[in-house]
C-alpha cells in the first residue's frame, strides 16, 4: 500500500528539475467544484404562464 509518507520520500529524492512537472501534475488531478448559482425567480402572478417568452423577446 502506498502512503503519503512514501510518496513524499520519493519526491524528496527527485531532482529539482522535475519538481515543476510533478507540481503541475498534482494540480491537474485536483478538481474544483463550481458553486451553483441560484436563479432568481420573480413572482409575476401568472402573467407569462401561457406566453412564448422567446417570441415576445424578439418582437
DSSP file (Angstrom, degrees, kcal/mol; ACC not computed):
  #  RESIDUE AA STRUCTURE BP1 BP2  ACC     N-H-->O    O-->H-N    N-H-->O    O-->H-N    TCO  KAPPA ALPHA  PHI   PSI    X-CA   Y-CA   Z-CA
    1    1 A X              0   0    0      0, 0.0     2,-0.4     0, 0.0     0, 0.0   0.000 360.0 360.0 360.0 136.5    0.0    0.0    0.0
    2    2 A X        -     0   0    0      4,-0.0     2,-0.2     3,-0.0     3,-0.0  -0.757 360.0-170.5 -92.3 131.7    1.3    3.5   -0.9
    3    3 A X     >  -     0   0    0     -2,-0.4     4,-2.0     1,-0.1     5,-0.2  -0.717  37.4-107.6-115.4 168.3    1.1    6.1    1.8
    4    4 A X  H  > S+     0   0    0     -2,-0.2     4,-2.9     1,-0.2     5,-0.2   0.885 120.1  55.6 -61.1 -38.6    1.7    9.9    1.7
    5    5 A X  H  > S+     0   0    0      1,-0.2     4,-2.2     2,-0.2    -1,-0.2   0.898 106.6  50.2 -62.7 -39.7    5.0    9.4    3.5
    6    6 A X  H  > S+     0   0    0      2,-0.2     4,-1.9     1,-0.2    -1,-0.2   0.918 112.6  46.6 -63.9 -43.6    6.2    7.0    0.8
    7    7 A X  H  X S+     0   0    0     -4,-2.0     4,-2.3     1,-0.2    -2,-0.2   0.908 110.9  52.3 -65.4 -42.0    5.3    9.5   -1.9
    8    8 A X  H  X S+     0   0    0     -4,-2.9     4,-2.3     1,-0.2    -1,-0.2   0.886 107.9  51.7 -62.8 -38.8    6.9   12.4    0.0
    9    9 A X  H  X S+     0   0    0     -4,-2.2     4,-1.5     2,-0.2    -1,-0.2   0.907 109.7  49.4 -63.6 -40.8   10.1   10.4    0.3
   10   10 A X  H  X S+     0   0    0     -4,-1.9     4,-0.8     1,-0.2    -2,-0.2   0.902 111.5  48.8 -64.4 -40.6   10.1    9.7   -3.4
   11   11 A X  H >< S+     0   0    0     -4,-2.3     3,-0.7     1,-0.2    -2,-0.2   0.884 107.5  55.2 -67.3 -37.5    9.6   13.4   -4.2
   12   12 A X  H 3< S+     0   0    0     -4,-2.3    -1,-0.2     1,-0.2    -2,-0.2   0.836 108.9  47.9 -63.7 -32.0   12.4   14.4   -1.8
   13   13 A X  H 3< S+     0   0    0     -4,-1.5    -1,-0.2    -5,-0.1    -2,-0.2   0.627  92.2 103.0 -81.7 -14.0   14.8   12.1   -3.7
   14   14 A X  S << S-     0   0    0     -4,-0.8     5,-0.1    -3,-0.7    -3,-0.0  -0.400  82.5-103.4 -73.2 144.2   13.7   13.5   -7.1
   15   15 A X    >   -     0   0    0      1,-0.1     3,-1.5    -2,-0.1     4,-0.5  -0.318  29.0-116.8 -64.0 150.9   15.9   16.1   -8.9
   16   16 A X  G >> S+     0   0    0      1,-0.3     3,-0.8     2,-0.2     4,-0.5   0.749 108.8  68.9 -62.3 -25.8   14.8   19.7   -8.7
   17   17 A X  G 34 S+     0   0    0      1,-0.2     4,-0.3     2,-0.1    -1,-0.3   0.735 100.9  47.3 -68.2 -21.1   14.3   19.9  -12.4
   18   18 A X  G <> S+     0   0    0     -3,-1.5     4,-2.2     1,-0.2    -1,-0.2   0.547  87.9  86.1 -95.0  -8.5   11.3   17.6  -12.2
   19   19 A X  H <> S+     0   0    0     -3,-0.8     4,-2.6    -4,-0.5     5,-0.2   0.859  85.7  54.8 -63.4 -35.7    9.6   19.2   -9.3
   20   20 A X  H  X S+     0   0    0     -4,-0.5     4,-2.2     2,-0.2    -1,-0.2   0.911 109.5  47.3 -63.7 -41.7    7.8   21.7  -11.6
   21   21 A X  H  > S+     0   0    0     -4,-0.3     4,-2.2     2,-0.2    -2,-0.2   0.897 112.4  49.5 -65.7 -40.7    6.3   18.9  -13.7
   22   22 A X  H  X S+     0   0    0     -4,-2.2     4,-2.6     2,-0.2    -2,-0.2   0.916 110.6  50.5 -64.5 -42.7    5.3   17.0  -10.5
   23   23 A X  H  X S+     0   0    0     -4,-2.6     4,-2.2     1,-0.2    -2,-0.2   0.920 111.2  47.9 -61.6 -45.0    3.6   20.1   -9.1
   24   24 A X  H  X S+     0   0    0     -4,-2.2     4,-1.6     1,-0.2    -1,-0.2   0.887 111.9  50.7 -63.1 -39.2    1.7   20.7  -12.4
   25   25 A X  H  X S+     0   0    0     -4,-2.2     4,-1.1     2,-0.2    -2,-0.2   0.921 110.3  48.4 -65.2 -43.9    0.6   17.1  -12.5
   26   26 A X  H  X S+     0   0    0     -4,-2.6     4,-1.1     1,-0.2     3,-0.4   0.898 111.0  51.0 -65.1 -39.6   -0.7   17.2   -8.9
   27   27 A X  H  < S+     0   0    0     -4,-2.2    -1,-0.2     1,-0.2    -2,-0.2   0.829 106.1  55.6 -66.6 -30.9   -2.6   20.4   -9.5
   28   28 A X  H  < S+     0   0    0     -4,-1.6    -1,-0.2     1,-0.2    -2,-0.2   0.754 102.3  58.1 -73.3 -22.3   -4.2   18.9  -12.6
   29   29 A X  H  < S+     0   0    0     -4,-1.1     2,-0.3    -3,-0.4    -1,-0.2   0.845  91.5  78.2 -75.0 -33.8   -5.5   16.0  -10.5
   30   30 A X     <  -     0   0    0     -4,-1.1     2,-0.4    -3,-0.1     0, 0.0  -0.590  69.4-156.9 -80.0 135.6   -7.4   18.2   -8.1
   31   31 A X        -     0   0    0     -2,-0.3     2,-0.5     2,-0.0    -2,-0.0  -0.900   7.4-138.6-113.5 141.7  -10.7   19.4   -9.4
   32   32 A X        -     0   0    0     -2,-0.4     2,-0.5     0, 0.0    -2,-0.0  -0.824  14.5-136.3 -99.3 134.8  -12.5   22.5   -8.2
   33   33 A X        -     0   0    0     -2,-0.5     2,-0.4     3,-0.0    -2,-0.0  -0.770  16.8-136.6 -90.0 129.0  -16.2   22.3   -7.8
   34   34 A X        -     0   0    0     -2,-0.5     2,-0.3     1,-0.1    -1,-0.0  -0.680  20.4-119.1 -85.2 136.1  -18.0   25.4   -9.0
   35   35 A X        -     0   0    0     -2,-0.4     2,-0.4     1,-0.1    -1,-0.1  -0.575  27.1-124.1 -74.6 131.1  -20.7   26.7   -6.8
   36   36 A X        -     0   0    0     -2,-0.3     2,-0.4     1,-0.0    -1,-0.1  -0.617  21.5-135.4 -78.0 129.7  -24.1   26.6   -8.5
   37   37 A X        -     0   0    0     -2,-0.4     2,-0.3     1,-0.0    -1,-0.0  -0.669  17.4-122.8 -84.7 137.2  -25.8   30.0   -8.6
   38   38 A X        -     0   0    0     -2,-0.4     2,-0.5     1,-0.1    -1,-0.0  -0.625  24.9-122.2 -78.5 136.4  -29.4   30.0   -7.7
   39   39 A X        -     0   0    0     -2,-0.3     2,-0.3     1,-0.1    -1,-0.1  -0.663  25.5-123.0 -80.7 127.3  -31.6   31.5  -10.4
   40   40 A X        -     0   0    0     -2,-0.5     2,-0.3     1,-0.0    -1,-0.1  -0.549  28.5-153.8 -72.6 128.8  -33.5   34.5   -9.1
   41   41 A X        -     0   0    0     -2,-0.3     2,-0.4     2,-0.0    -1,-0.0  -0.772   1.1-146.4-105.7 150.6  -37.2   33.9   -9.6
   42   42 A X        -     0   0    0     -2,-0.3     2,-1.0     0, 0.0     3,-0.1  -0.890  14.6-130.6-114.0 145.0  -39.8   36.6  -10.0
   43   43 A X        +     0   0    0     -2,-0.4    -2,-0.0     1,-0.2     0, 0.0  -0.814  37.3 162.3 -94.3  98.7  -43.4   36.4   -8.8
   44   44 A X    >   -     0   0    0     -2,-1.0     3,-1.1     0, 0.0    -1,-0.2   0.413  46.5-127.2-100.8   0.0  -45.3   37.5  -11.9
   45   45 A X  T 3   -     0   0    0      1,-0.2    -2,-0.1     2,-0.1     4,-0.0   0.871  69.9 -52.1  57.3  43.8  -48.7   36.2  -10.8
   46   46 A X  T >  S+     0   0    0      1,-0.1     3,-1.1     2,-0.0     4,-0.4   0.565  98.9 132.9  78.4   9.1  -49.3   34.1  -13.9
   47   47 A X  T <  S+     0   0    0     -3,-1.1     3,-0.2     1,-0.3    -2,-0.1   0.842  81.8  28.2 -63.1 -35.5  -48.7   37.0  -16.3
   48   48 A X  T >  S+     0   0    0      1,-0.1     3,-0.7     2,-0.1    -1,-0.3   0.054  86.4 112.6-115.0  24.1  -46.4   34.9  -18.6
   49   49 A X  T <  S+     0   0    0     -3,-1.1    -1,-0.1     1,-0.2    -2,-0.1   0.916  90.3  25.9 -64.1 -44.0  -47.8   31.4  -18.0
   50   50 A X  T 3  S+     0   0    0     -4,-0.4     2,-0.4    -3,-0.2    -1,-0.2   0.069 102.3 102.6-109.7  23.7  -49.2   30.9  -21.5
   51   51 A X  S <  S-     0   0    0     -3,-0.7     2,-1.0     4,-0.0     3,-0.1  -0.897  72.1-126.9-112.8 136.1  -46.9   33.2  -23.4
   52   52 A X     >  -     0   0    0     -2,-0.4     4,-1.9     1,-0.2     3,-0.2  -0.712  23.9-163.6 -77.9 106.2  -43.9   32.1  -25.6
   53   53 A X  H  > S+     0   0    0     -2,-1.0     4,-2.1     1,-0.2    -1,-0.2   0.835  83.6  57.1 -66.3 -33.9  -41.2   34.3  -24.0
   54   54 A X  H  > S+     0   0    0      2,-0.2     4,-1.4     1,-0.2    -1,-0.2   0.914 107.5  47.7 -64.9 -41.7  -38.8   33.8  -26.9
   55   55 A X  H  4 S+     0   0    0      1,-0.2     4,-0.5     2,-0.2     3,-0.2   0.910 112.3  49.7 -64.6 -40.7  -41.3   35.2  -29.4
   56   56 A X  H >< S+     0   0    0     -4,-1.9     3,-0.7     1,-0.2    -1,-0.2   0.853 106.7  56.1 -66.6 -33.3  -42.1   38.1  -27.1
   57   57 A X  H 3< S+     0   0    0     -4,-2.1    -1,-0.2     1,-0.2    -2,-0.2   0.837 107.4  48.4 -67.7 -32.0  -38.4   38.9  -26.7
   58   58 A X  T 3<        0   0    0     -4,-1.4    -1,-0.2    -3,-0.2    -2,-0.2   0.492 360.0 360.0 -88.3  -3.4  -37.8   39.2  -30.5
   59   59 A X    <         0   0    0     -3,-0.7    -1,-0.2    -4,-0.5    -2,-0.1   0.474 360.0 360.0 -80.3 360.0  -40.8   41.5  -31.0
